[in-house]
Amino acid sequence: MCKPTKDPVPGDGIRSLKSTPLFRAINYELYIKPNKVIMAIGAVAITGCAGYILFMRAKYESMGFYTAVDSDGSERFRKKVSKWTE
């Protein structure tokens, strides 16, 4: 049933320890080789999302909006109104 384990080599980490198939199924990230293509796609996606959020926030702030908290606790973007120019 179990595969014979080979002698541990430095750098094997947790792969060299005995474990149950359930542990391996739940924590499969510990036993597979890293896929650099998928990691690169994920890093680009996260960076793109963060960049888009920062861009939209800067866009609203440059248009004269600010984040206001209402009495019920919700946040809204409101246009800045100067009381000096009325």
N, C-alpha and C positions, 0 to 999 in steps of 0.2 A: 504494500500500500504506500508506504512512505519511500520517497527517494532517498538513496544513501547520500548523506551529506559529505561533501569533500572537506578537506582541511581548510580552516579559515585562513584567509590571506589578509594582511593589513589593508584596510580600506574597505573591506566588505561591510563593516558596520553591523546593523541588525540582521542583515541577510544571512549571516553565518550562525545565528542562534536558532535553536529548535523552537518551532512555533506550530500552532494548530492551523488547519486550513481555514477555520472561521476567522482567526486573527489576520491571516494573509488576505482573505477576501475583504474584510472591513478596512484594512490599512494597506491597500494595494500600492499606494504611492511609495511605500518604503521598499518595495520589492521590484519595481520596474525601473528601467533606465530612463533618465530624463530625456525628453524629446525637445531639442533646442528649437525646432521650428514652431511647435505649439507654444513654447514659452515666449518666443519672440512675438507671435501673433497676440498672445495675451497681454504682453507688456505694451504693445502698440495700442491695443484696444483700451486698456486702462488709462494710458497717457492721453489718448484721444478724448475719452469721456471727461477726464479731469480738465483738459484744455478747453473743451466746449463749455463746461460749467463756468470756468474762470472767464472765458470770453463773454458769455452771456451776462455774467455779473458786471464785468467792466462796461459792457454796452449799456446796461440799465443805469449804471452810475454816471456814465458820460452823458446820458440823456436827461439827467437831473432827477432820477428816482432814488429813493432810499428805502430801507427795510423798516417798516413801522410795526409795532406790536399793538394789537387791539386790546380792548379791555377783557375780551374772552380768551386771550392768549394766542390767537392766530396771528400769523405774520403776513403782511401784505407789502407790495411795492407801491409807494405813493410818490407823487410828483412833489418836488421841493417847492414850497411857496414862501416867498420872502414877504414879511410884513412891512418892510421898509419901502417897497415899491408900489404899494396900494394907493 
